[in-house]
């Protein structure tokens, strides 16, 4: 079942990427080189369009939120395992007679 879910997720993520790129035909060759690409690295001072900018505050908030969810999940996991060990120790201590 996990492999099926992974396969569906993979196709769901790959479908938009495949739709954006046209399939190269036999008549199409490599893209023509621009003069800037032939001269070497040309630094860009500002994004060309608004879509080229990365929404940094949103990405940072998502990253911090993810980290906090992972931390709380880990703490909950440790707490539940520790309480289970304490219950088992209490059960064992009731079964074993006390020695003086």
TALINTA-V467588 format. One line per field, one symbol per residue. phi: phi as a letter, one per 20 degrees, with the letter a starting at -180 (. if undefined). A space follows every 10 residues. Layout:
phi=???
//
This chain:
phi=.fffffffff ffeeffffff efffefeedf ffeefffffo fcfdfbffcf ffeeffgfff ffffffffff ffffffffff ffffffffff fffffeffdd
//
